[in-house]
Amino acid sequence: MKIKNAINMKSLSAATVAGILMLTSCSKNNDVLNSVDSQNVNSESVSSSTSDEASDLGNSVITNISDSKLAGARVAGSVIITGLDGKDGRLKGATITISGTGTKAAPSGTITIDYGTTGITTNGVTRKGQIIITYVGRRLQPNSTRTISFNGFSRNSVAITGTYAVTVNDSTLTNTDLKATLNHATNITLTFPDNTTITRVASFTEVWDYIIATPLQSTITHKANGGASGTTRKGAHYEMAITKDIVFRADCFAAGMALPISGTKIISVTTASGATPVVYTLDFGSGVTCNNTCTVSFNGRTKTVTVSNDGN
């Protein structure tokens, strides 16, 4: 089935999830979150947005390569792909190579996105090294998989190691929409220039609903009961739970509003062994209209934070 154009909406995901990251930069000036609280929330947010971007880049490549090019890689052993930077500006300047090892009916292989050792800067973000995607199965077919790993990769001097795995659970294409359910599992470490680290182990289900007639009404949903755990840059343990479906809508992102339109997540941080966890609730609203607000609650206090596109 022809799904190429439909899947391009997935490249919105990292940018929208990264919108959560802006919350901490604007909240440092209010009376709800102090600098420690901001870092607690930020550690989960930055690891989420960084790993999601890696998934998005892999998805941008896989879904925008034609079947003939995939077949060509299988026959030739490996081919270099060009022109994808027009589909996703984050790929500008990268060398993209496909090494095909599977069959036409059951494709498999490795895709390497190489930004080089000196790096390439686009829109203020410098990426270095390689993102490596190992794929098995036809695109968006049930049980198809892709696993992302890293080779000397960094984003703005933050080194990324570990793996990000995506498995397609199901997909359905009708005359009106494309729906797909994907299971995500991550285990990554971010290492900063000062050698501090953030770790993240996550598992969640994502649902795409691409509406063919009105693509800007398309949504990406991170289902409730998904979650993550890891350590902050200060070495504290955190756990995140999605308590209500987190929904991103394409028209909101297109209008420059990067936060989800609805959903809630809870972040629990334990700063020392035996200490009482500090629990933060992030509420993204009811999903009726696009906006850049999020309600943050902890220790009986609540603040509605308005986030601008520059993070202030």
C-alpha positions in Angstrom: 0.0 0.0 0.0 1.1 3.6 -0.7 1.8 5.2 2.6 4.8 7.4 1.9 3.1 10.8 2.3 1.1 9.7 5.2 4.1 8.8 7.3 5.9 12.1 6.9 3.8 13.4 9.8 5.9 11.4 12.2 8.8 13.8 11.7 6.7 16.2 13.9 7.0 13.9 16.8 10.5 14.8 18.1 9.8 18.5 17.7 6.6 18.3 19.7 8.0 16.2 22.4 11.0 18.6 22.6 8.4 21.3 23.4 8.2 19.8 26.9 11.9 20.7 27.2 11.0 24.4 26.8 8.9 24.1 30.0 11.9 24.1 32.2 13.6 27.1 30.6 10.5 29.3 31.1 9.7 28.0 34.6 12.9 29.1 36.2 11.4 32.5 36.8 8.2 31.5 38.6 7.7 30.6 42.2 6.7 26.9 41.6 9.9 25.3 40.3 13.3 26.3 41.7 16.5 25.3 39.8 16.6 21.8 41.3 13.0 21.2 40.4 13.6 22.4 36.9 16.6 20.1 36.5 14.5 17.2 37.8 11.8 17.8 35.2 14.4 18.6 32.5 16.3 15.4 32.9 13.3 13.3 31.9 12.3 15.8 29.2 15.7 16.1 27.5 16.3 12.4 27.4 12.8 11.9 26.0 13.2 14.5 23.2 16.7 13.4 22.3 15.8 9.8 21.9 12.7 10.6 20.1 14.6 12.7 17.6 16.8 9.8 16.8 13.7 7.7 16.1 12.3 10.5 13.9 15.4 10.7 11.9 15.4 7.0 11.3 11.7 7.2 10.4 12.3 10.1 8.0 14.9 8.0 6.1 13.0 4.7 6.0 9.6 6.2 5.0 11.0 8.5 2.3 13.1 5.9 0.5 11.3 4.4 -2.4 10.8 0.6 -2.7 13.0 0.7 -5.9 15.9 2.2 -3.9 15.4 -0.4 -1.2 15.4 -3.1 -3.8 18.5 -1.5 -5.4 20.4 -1.7 -2.1 19.4 -5.3 -1.8 20.8 -6.1 -5.3 23.9 -3.9 -5.2 24.8 -4.6 -1.6 24.8 -0.9 -0.7 23.8 2.4 -2.2 24.1 6.1 -1.2 20.8 7.9 -1.0 20.5 11.7 -1.8 17.7 14.2 -1.8 16.2 13.4 1.6 17.2 16.8 3.1 14.2 18.2 1.1 12.0 16.0 3.1 13.7 16.6 6.5 16.1 19.5 6.9 17.8 17.7 9.8 19.4 15.3 7.2 21.0 18.2 5.3 24.7 17.4 4.7 24.5 13.8 6.1 25.7 10.9 4.0 23.0 8.2 4.0 23.9 4.7 3.0 21.7 1.6 2.8 23.2 -1.9 2.9 20.4 -4.4 1.9 20.6 -8.0 3.1 17.0 -9.3 2.8 14.7 -10.3 0.0 12.1 -8.4 -1.9 9.3 -10.1 0.0 11.1 -9.8 3.4 13.5 -6.8 3.2 16.1 -6.2 5.8 19.3 -4.3 6.1 21.2 -1.4 7.7 20.8 2.3 7.1 23.6 4.6 8.2 23.1 8.4 8.7 26.6 9.8 8.8 27.2 13.4 9.9 31.0 13.0 9.9 33.6 13.6 12.6 33.5 17.4 12.3 29.7 17.5 12.3 27.0 19.4 10.5 25.0 22.3 11.9 21.4 22.9 10.8 19.0 25.4 12.6 21.5 25.8 15.4 21.9 22.1 16.1 25.3 20.4 15.5 25.2 16.7 14.9 28.3 14.5 14.7 28.9 10.8 14.1 26.6 8.1 13.0 23.0 7.0 13.6 22.6 3.3 12.5 19.2 1.8 11.8 18.9 -2.0 11.5 15.5 -2.8 9.9 13.6 -6.1 9.4 10.4 -6.4 7.4 8.3 -4.2 5.1 7.5 -0.6 6.2 4.6 -0.4 8.7 3.8 -4.1 8.3 2.9 -5.9 11.5 5.9 -7.3 13.3 8.4 -5.3 11.2 11.1 -3.8 13.4 13.9 -1.2 13.4 16.6 -0.8 16.0 18.6 2.4 16.2 22.1 2.5 17.6 24.9 5.1 17.6 28.5 5.3 16.6 30.3 8.3 18.0 27.1 10.3 17.7 26.5 13.6 19.5 24.0 16.4 19.4 25.3 19.8 20.4 28.2 18.1 22.2 26.0 15.8 24.1 27.1 12.2 23.3 24.3 9.6 22.9 24.8 5.8 23.3 22.4 2.9 23.7 19.5 1.6 21.6 16.0 2.6 20.5 13.8 -0.2 19.2 10.5 0.2 17.4 8.1 -2.7 16.6 5.0 -2.3 14.4 2.0 -3.8 16.2 -0.6 -3.2 13.5 -1.5 -0.8 10.7 -4.7 -0.1 8.7 -5.1 2.0 5.6 -8.6 3.0 4.4 -9.9 5.6 2.0 -10.0 8.2 4.8 -7.0 7.5 7.1 -4.0 5.5 8.1 -3.8 4.2 11.6 -0.8 2.4 13.0 0.2 1.2 16.5 3.9 1.0 17.3 5.7 -0.2 20.5 8.8 1.7 21.5 11.6 0.6 23.8 14.6 2.7 24.6 17.8 2.3 26.7 20.0 5.3 26.2 22.6 7.4 28.0 23.4 11.0 27.4 26.9 12.2 28.4 27.4 15.9 28.7 30.7 17.8 28.2 31.3 17.9 31.9 30.9 14.1 32.0 27.6 14.2 33.9 25.0 11.8 32.5 21.3 11.2 32.1 20.1 7.7 31.7 16.7 6.6 30.4 14.9 3.3 30.0 11.5 3.7 28.5 8.6 1.6 27.1 5.4 3.1 25.5 2.9 2.6 22.8 2.4 5.2 20.1 -0.6 5.5 17.8 -0.6 7.4 14.5 -3.9 8.6 13.1 -3.2 10.3 9.7 -6.3 11.8 8.2 -6.0 11.9 4.5 -8.4 14.7 3.6 -7.3 17.0 6.5 -3.7 16.1 7.3 -3.3 19.0 9.8 -5.9 17.3 12.0 -3.7 14.2 12.2 -2.6 13.1 15.6 0.2 11.2 17.3 -0.7 9.7 20.7 1.5 8.3 23.4 -0.8 6.0 25.2 -1.4 6.0 29.0 0.5 3.3 31.0 3.7 4.0 29.1 6.6 5.3 31.1 10.3 5.7 31.7 12.9 5.6 34.5 16.5 6.6 34.9 18.9 9.0 36.6 19.2 12.8 36.4 22.5 14.7 35.9 22.7 15.0 39.7 22.4 11.3 40.1 18.9 11.2 41.4 16.5 8.4 40.4 13.4 9.4 38.4 10.4 7.6 37.1 7.9 9.0 34.6 4.4 7.6 34.0 1.9 8.7 31.3 -1.3 8.8 33.3 -3.6 10.1 30.5 -3.0 9.7 26.7 -0.6 12.5 25.5 -1.9 13.7 22.2 0.0 15.8 19.6 -1.9 17.4 16.7 -0.3 18.4 13.5 -2.0 21.7 13.1 -0.8 22.9 16.5 2.8 22.2 15.5 2.3 23.9 12.2 1.1 27.0 14.1 4.2 27.1 16.2 2.6 25.5 19.3 4.8 22.7 20.2 3.2 21.2 23.3 0.7 18.4 23.3 -3.0 19.4 23.2 -3.9 17.0 26.0 -2.7 14.4 28.4 -0.8 14.1 31.7 2.4 12.7 32.9 3.8 12.3 36.4 7.6 12.5 37.1 8.7 11.2 40.5 12.3 12.0 41.6 14.1 10.4 44.6 17.2 12.4 45.5 18.7 10.0 48.0 18.2 6.5 49.3 15.2 6.4 51.6 14.2 9.9 50.8 10.5 10.7 50.0 10.1 11.1 46.3 9.2 14.6 44.9 6.3 14.2 42.5 5.6 16.6 39.6 2.4 16.4 37.5 2.4 17.9 34.0 -1.1 18.5 32.6 -1.3 19.5 28.9 -5.0 20.3 28.8 -8.3 19.0 27.4 -7.4 18.9 23.7 -9.9 21.3 22.4 -7.6 24.1 21.1 -3.9 24.5 20.3 -2.0 26.4 22.9 1.5 26.6 24.5 0.4 26.2 28.1 1.1 23.4 30.6 -0.1 23.2 34.2 2.7 22.1 36.6 1.8 20.8 40.1 3.8 19.6 43.0 3.8 19.8 46.8 0.2 21.2 46.7 1.2 24.1 44.4 0.0 24.6 40.9 1.2 27.0 38.2 0.0 27.3 34.6 3.1 28.0 32.5 2.9 29.7 29.1 5.7 28.6 26.8 6.9 30.8 24.0 8.6 29.4 20.9 12.0 30.7 22.1 11.6 29.0 25.4 10.9 32.1 27.5 
